[in-house]
Amino acid sequence: MGDILIVDDERDIRELIGDILEDEGFTTRLAGTSDEAMAQINGEPPALLILDIWLKDSQMDGIDILKSVKRDNPDIPVVIISGHGNIEIAVAAIKQGAYDFIEKPFNIDQLLVVIRRAMETSRLRHENLQLKRGESKAAEMIGESPAFRTLQGQLEKVTRSNGRVMLSGPAGSGKEVAARFIHAQSARANAPFVTVNCAGVAPDNMEAVLFGRETSKRGVEPGLLEQAHGGVIFFDEVADMPLGTQSKILRVLVDQSFVRVGGSDKVRVDLRVISSTNRDLKAEIQAGRFREELYHRLNVVPIAVPSLEERREDIPVLARYFIDACHRDQGLPQRDLSDEAVALMQTMIWPGNVRQLKNMVERLLILGESTGVIEARELPQESPGGDDAEGRVVLSGTLATLPLREAREAFEREYLLTQINRFGGNISRTASFVGMERSALHRKLKSLGVVTSAKAGSRVARMEDDEVQQVS
């Protein structure tokens, strides 16, 4: 995998190392000056760099080249070659991020041991990167509803650009899946996708996590921004980012560079930024918890990710997708859903959105009755009446105090609201399910004060304002 670039101003030494490594089956390239070395590194980065500290007749010495490589290609292992008396400098190079050093005159066996270890490190880093990229490509967008198709259309448009995207929507609605979809379909698909969990990092540690750090004891420790170089950095729930960090991220977006904690050298990065939030960032700005300038920098292309309530038609598709995934990844039973179970799931309340649906499906497969069809009775029964309420309708306190005619109207109104929203505002499908003619359903909705309105690519039913006031 890849080749080895040998940089040394002494022709005999670089050719000797090259011959030794070629005999061991490695592919090598040679450079005698810093200009030659940088041209080769920038043209096609090697899998490993063997680098002399002193380079005669060159604009840069080995330390300068090391810093440049660690800034722009941090995954390339660098082995330093040092002459006698340069050991202190070689140790300093290790702290700058070099993999190891070999003292001249070198022992061939020692050289091969270090090279093989470094190449194995390079291989493992490459495989790890490929696995991360595979995770991004595996992020599937699942759905068929109008709200989902609207979302997918917006995401497909932004994949063709490099613009910053702000994904808004409730927790569990699939904002990270949407971000990974953008990355997997973009020109950066073969570069890293790195997630910053803004809510999960302690404020005191946020800057070290993002920018990395340099210490005399541990040397250079790259942060998440450096790890995402060339790819995408995803700020998950960006409203939770500390104010102090927000100002520094703003500077990174402007300069495309930063300084590690404890360091002094600027690190350049090429990044696409995608952010997500489940809060109203304008309200956060008014409350002084979010920087307005950062908001405008991140919110170049705003995209709303719909809640599960806004795409109830997708519930059966999503549930069956999660069943297949659990069977494939965990060996759980491959089960189907009965029509009654589907109908009940589409009328349930999902405050946790798609994440809650996924968790419920997994729980059903683990604790379920058998390997047969999932029946409605197996779904969670969340009733205000407790266990005694099983098998009967439990009236809310308000409904139980109404005269029969008003209670019936209230029940019909709530029932029809639920069914219309279940079918995404499709009156024809609702009429067919409830057993009414389309025209009769229209008259019934009008008499009950139920209206439909467009929302997130679908239609959502609601009560007219005056009806809301009467019921409340």
C-alpha positions in Angstrom: 0.0 0.0 0.0 1.6 3.2 -1.1 5.3 4.0 -1.5 8.1 5.4 0.6 9.7 8.8 0.0 13.4 9.1 1.1 14.7 12.6 1.6 18.4 13.1 2.1 21.0 15.5 0.7 23.6 12.8 0.5 23.0 10.8 -2.7 24.8 7.7 -1.5 22.7 7.4 1.6 19.3 7.9 0.0 20.2 5.4 -2.8 21.5 2.9 -0.2 18.2 3.1 1.8 16.2 2.9 -1.4 18.1 -0.2 -2.6 17.6 -1.9 0.8 13.9 -1.2 0.9 13.4 -2.2 -2.8 15.1 -5.5 -2.0 12.5 -6.0 0.8 9.6 -5.4 -1.6 8.9 -1.8 -0.9 8.4 0.9 -3.6 10.5 4.0 -3.1 11.0 7.5 -4.4 14.0 9.8 -3.8 14.5 13.5 -3.2 17.7 15.4 -2.4 16.4 18.9 -1.6 13.4 20.4 0.2 11.9 21.7 -3.1 12.0 18.2 -4.6 10.6 16.7 -1.5 7.6 19.1 -1.2 6.9 18.8 -4.9 6.6 15.0 -4.5 4.6 15.2 -1.3 2.1 17.8 -2.7 1.8 15.9 -6.0 1.2 12.4 -4.6 1.5 12.0 -0.8 3.6 8.9 0.1 2.6 6.2 2.6 5.8 6.9 4.6 8.4 9.7 4.7 12.1 9.0 5.6 13.6 12.5 6.3 17.1 13.7 7.1 17.2 16.6 9.6 20.0 18.6 7.7 19.5 19.3 4.0 22.3 21.3 2.4 21.4 23.8 -0.3 17.7 23.7 0.6 15.3 26.5 1.7 13.7 24.2 4.4 15.4 21.8 6.8 13.9 18.5 8.0 12.0 20.1 10.9 10.4 22.6 8.5 9.3 19.8 6.2 8.0 17.7 9.1 5.9 20.7 10.3 4.5 21.2 6.8 3.6 17.4 6.4 2.0 17.2 9.9 0.0 20.3 9.1 -1.3 19.3 5.6 -0.9 15.5 5.6 -1.1 14.5 9.3 -1.7 10.8 8.5 1.8 10.3 6.9 4.2 8.7 9.3 7.6 10.5 9.3 10.9 8.7 10.3 13.7 11.1 11.0 17.3 10.3 10.1 19.8 12.0 12.5 23.6 12.1 12.6 25.6 11.8 15.8 25.2 14.9 17.9 21.7 15.6 16.6 19.8 13.3 19.0 18.3 16.2 20.9 16.9 17.6 17.7 15.6 14.2 16.7 13.8 13.9 20.0 12.3 17.4 19.5 11.1 16.1 16.1 9.3 13.3 17.8 7.5 15.9 19.9 6.5 17.6 16.6 4.8 14.5 15.4 7.6 12.3 13.9 7.0 8.6 14.2 10.5 7.6 15.2 14.2 8.4 14.4 17.2 6.4 13.2 20.8 7.5 14.1 23.5 7.5 11.4 25.3 5.3 10.7 22.3 3.1 10.9 21.9 -0.6 11.5 20.1 -2.2 8.5 18.0 -4.6 10.8 17.0 -1.6 13.0 16.1 0.4 9.9 13.8 -2.4 8.6 12.1 -2.9 12.0 11.3 0.8 12.2 10.2 1.0 8.6 7.9 -2.0 8.9 6.3 -0.7 12.1 5.8 2.7 10.5 4.3 1.2 7.3 1.9 -0.9 9.4 0.8 2.2 11.2 0.2 3.9 7.8 -1.8 0.8 6.7 -3.9 0.8 9.9 -4.6 4.5 9.6 -5.6 4.0 5.9 -8.0 1.2 6.8 -9.5 3.1 9.7 -10.1 6.0 7.3 -11.7 3.7 4.8 -14.0 2.3 7.5 -15.1 5.8 8.5 -15.8 6.6 4.9 -17.8 3.4 4.5 -19.9 4.5 7.5 -20.7 7.8 5.7 -21.6 6.1 2.5 -23.8 3.6 4.4 -26.0 6.4 5.7 -29.3 5.7 3.9 -32.2 8.1 3.5 -35.3 6.0 4.0 -38.8 7.3 3.2 -41.5 7.9 0.6 -43.7 10.6 2.1 -44.0 14.1 0.5 -42.1 15.6 3.5 -39.3 13.1 3.0 -39.1 13.7 -0.7 -38.9 17.5 -0.1 -36.0 16.9 2.4 -34.2 14.6 0.0 -34.5 17.0 -2.9 -33.0 19.8 -0.8 -30.1 17.6 0.4 -29.3 16.5 -3.2 -29.0 20.1 -4.3 -26.4 21.0 -1.6 -24.3 17.9 -2.3 -23.2 19.6 -5.5 -21.8 22.7 -3.7 -19.3 23.3 -0.9 -21.6 25.6 1.0 -22.1 25.4 4.8 -25.4 23.7 5.8 -27.5 24.2 8.9 -29.8 21.2 9.7 -32.6 22.1 12.1 -35.2 19.7 13.5 -36.2 17.9 16.8 -34.0 15.4 18.5 -34.0 12.0 16.9 -35.3 13.2 13.6 -32.2 12.1 11.6 -30.1 15.2 11.3 -26.8 13.3 11.4 -28.1 10.8 8.8 -28.9 13.8 6.6 -25.4 15.2 7.2 -23.7 11.9 6.3 -25.9 11.7 3.1 -24.6 15.1 2.0 -21.0 14.0 2.6 -21.4 10.6 0.9 -22.9 12.2 -2.2 -20.4 15.0 -2.5 -17.0 15.5 -4.0 -15.5 15.0 -0.5 -17.0 11.5 -0.2 -13.5 9.9 -0.1 -12.3 12.3 2.7 -13.1 12.0 6.4 -16.4 12.8 8.0 -15.8 13.9 11.7 -18.5 14.5 14.2 -18.2 17.0 17.0 -20.7 16.2 19.8 -21.1 19.7 21.1 -23.3 18.6 24.0 -21.1 15.7 25.0 -17.7 17.6 25.4 -17.0 19.4 28.6 -16.6 23.1 28.0 -13.2 23.2 29.6 -12.0 20.5 27.2 -13.7 21.7 24.0 -10.8 23.7 22.6 -8.3 20.9 23.1 -10.7 18.4 21.4 -11.3 20.7 18.4 -7.9 22.3 17.9 -5.6 19.6 19.4 -2.7 20.3 21.7 1.0 20.5 21.9 2.9 19.5 25.2 6.5 18.9 25.9 5.6 15.5 27.4 3.3 14.1 24.7 4.2 16.2 21.7 1.5 17.0 19.0 -2.0 15.6 19.5 -4.2 16.5 16.5 -7.7 17.7 17.2 -10.9 16.9 15.4 -10.5 19.9 13.0 -7.2 18.5 11.9 -8.6 15.0 11.6 -11.3 16.3 9.3 -8.8 18.0 6.9 -10.1 17.7 3.3 -13.5 16.4 4.4 -16.4 17.4 6.5 -16.7 18.6 10.1 -20.2 18.1 11.6 -21.1 20.2 14.6 -23.9 18.2 16.2 -26.2 20.4 18.3 -24.1 23.4 17.8 -26.2 25.5 20.2 -24.3 23.6 23.0 -20.9 24.9 21.9 -19.4 27.2 24.7 -19.4 30.9 23.8 -15.6 31.2 24.1 -15.2 28.4 21.6 -17.7 29.9 19.3 -15.5 33.0 18.7 -12.5 30.8 17.9 -14.5 28.6 15.5 -15.7 31.8 13.8 -12.0 32.7 13.3 -11.3 29.3 11.8 -14.2 29.7 9.3 -12.7 33.1 8.2 -9.0 32.1 8.1 -9.2 28.3 7.5 -6.4 28.0 10.0 -5.9 27.8 13.8 -3.2 27.2 16.5 -3.2 24.1 18.7 -3.6 24.6 22.4 -0.1 25.1 23.8 1.3 25.6 20.3 2.5 28.5 18.2 2.4 27.3 14.6 -0.7 27.9 12.4 -2.4 24.7 11.1 -4.2 25.1 7.8 -7.3 23.1 7.1 -9.6 22.6 4.2 -13.1 21.8 5.6 -16.7 21.7 4.7 -18.9 22.6 7.7 -22.3 21.1 8.4 -24.1 21.9 11.7 -27.3 20.8 13.4 -29.6 22.1 16.1 -32.9 21.3 17.8 -33.2 24.8 19.2 -34.3 28.2 17.9 -30.8 29.8 17.3 -32.4 33.2 16.9 -33.8 32.9 20.4 -30.4 31.7 21.6 -28.8 34.8 20.1 -31.4 37.0 21.8 -30.6 35.3 25.1 -26.8 35.9 24.6 -26.0 32.2 24.3 -25.0 32.1 20.7 -22.9 34.5 18.6 -25.0 36.1 15.8 -22.0 36.4 13.4 -21.3 32.6 13.8 -25.0 31.9 13.1 -24.8 33.8 9.8 -21.5 32.0 8.9 -23.0 28.5 9.6 -26.6 29.2 8.3 -25.7 29.7 4.6 -28.1 26.9 3.5 -30.8 26.2 6.1 -32.6 22.8 5.8 -35.4 21.7 8.1 -35.5 18.0 8.9 -39.1 17.0 9.5 -40.3 15.2 12.7 -41.7 11.7 12.5 -45.2 13.2 13.1 -44.8 15.1 9.8 -43.9 12.0 7.9 -46.2 9.3 9.4 -46.5 7.6 6.0 -42.8 6.6 6.4 -43.3 4.7 9.7 -44.0 1.3 8.1 -41.0 1.7 5.7 -38.7 2.8 8.5 -39.8 0.1 10.9 -39.2 -2.6 8.3 -35.8 -1.1 7.4 -34.9 -1.3 11.1 -36.1 -4.9 11.4 -33.9 -5.8 8.4 -30.9 -4.0 10.0 -31.3 -5.6 13.4 -31.6 -9.0 11.7 -28.5 -8.4 9.6 -26.3 -6.7 12.2 -27.4 -8.5 15.4 -28.9 -11.7 14.3 -32.3 -10.8 15.7 -35.5 -12.5 14.3 -36.6 -11.4 10.8 -40.3 -10.5 11.4 -42.9 -8.6 9.5 -45.6 -6.2 10.8 -49.3 -6.9 10.7 -51.7 -4.3 9.2 -53.1 -3.6 12.7 -49.6 -3.0 14.1 -48.8 -0.6 11.3 -52.1 1.3 11.8 -51.4 1.6 15.5 -47.8 2.7 15.0 -48.9 5.4 12.6 -51.3 6.8 15.3 -48.9 6.7 18.2 -47.1 9.8 19.5 -43.4 9.8 18.8 -41.6 12.5 20.9 -38.3 10.8 20.2 -38.9 10.7 16.5 -37.1 8.2 14.2 -34.6 7.3 17.0 -37.5 6.3 19.3 -39.0 4.2 16.5 -35.7 2.4 16.0 -35.3 1.7 19.7 -38.9 0.4 19.9 -38.3 -2.0 16.9 -35.1 -3.3 18.5 -36.9 -3.9 21.8 -39.8 -5.7 20.1 -37.3 -8.1 18.4 -35.4 -8.8 21.6 -38.3 -9.3 23.9 -41.0 -10.2 21.3 -43.3 -13.2 21.6 -42.0 -15.3 18.6 -40.5 -15.1 15.1 -43.9 -14.6 13.6 -45.7 -11.4 12.5 -45.5 -8.5 15.0 -49.1 -7.9 16.2 -50.6 -4.7 17.6 -50.8 -6.2 21.1 -47.0 -6.4 21.2 -46.6 -2.7 20.9 -46.1 -0.5 24.0 -49.5 0.2 25.6 -49.2 3.7 27.1 -52.5 4.4 28.6 -53.4 6.9 31.4 -55.5 4.2 33.0 -52.6 1.8 33.7 -53.0 -2.0 33.6 -56.7 -1.9 34.5 -57.4 0.1 31.4 -56.4 -2.8 29.0 -59.1 -3.8 26.6 -61.3 -0.7 27.0 -61.3 3.0 26.0 -60.1 5.3 28.8 -61.7 8.8 28.6 -59.6 11.9 29.3 -60.9 14.0 32.2 -62.3 16.7 29.9 -64.1 14.2 27.6 -65.6 12.3 30.5 -67.3 15.5 31.8 -69.0 16.4 28.4 -72.6 15.6 27.4 -72.8 12.6 25.0 -73.2 14.8 21.8 -70.3 17.0 22.6 -68.1 14.1 23.6 -69.0 12.3 20.4 -68.0 15.3 18.3 -64.8 15.7 20.3 -63.9 12.1 19.7 -64.7 12.2 16.0 -62.7 15.4 15.6 -59.6 13.8 17.4 -60.0 10.5 15.5 -60.2 12.2 12.1 -57.3 14.5 12.9 -55.2 11.5 13.7 -56.2 9.5 10.6 -55.6 12.5 8.2 -52.2 13.2 9.7 -51.4 9.5 9.5 -52.0 9.5 5.8 -50.1 12.8 5.3 -53.2 14.9 4.6 -54.4 12.5 1.8 -58.2 12.8 2.0 -58.9 10.0 -0.4 -56.8 7.5 1.5 -58.3 8.7 4.8 -61.8 8.3 3.5 -61.1 4.8 2.3 -59.6 3.7 5.6 -62.4 5.2 7.8 -65.1 3.8 5.4 -66.6 7.1 4.2 -67.2 8.7 0.8 -64.7 11.4 0.1 -67.5 14.1 -0.2 -69.0 12.9 3.1 -65.6 13.1 4.8 -65.2 16.7 3.5 -68.6 17.6 5.0 -67.8 15.9 8.3 -64.5 17.7 8.5 -66.1 21.0 7.8 -68.8 20.5 10.4 -66.1 19.5 13.0 -64.0 22.6 12.2 -61.0 20.5 10.9 -58.8 22.1 8.3 -55.7 21.0 6.5 -52.6 23.1 5.8 -49.4 22.5 3.9 -46.3 21.8 6.1 -42.9 20.3 5.2 -44.0 19.0 1.8 -47.1 17.3 3.2 -50.5 18.4 4.5 -51.3 18.4 8.2 -54.8 18.5 9.7 -55.7 20.9 12.6 -58.7 22.4 14.3 -59.8 25.9 13.4 -58.8 28.4 16.0 -62.3 29.0 17.3 -62.8 25.2 17.7 -59.5 25.0 19.7 -60.8 27.7 22.0 -64.1 25.9 22.5 -62.5 22.5 23.3 -59.9 24.1 25.7 
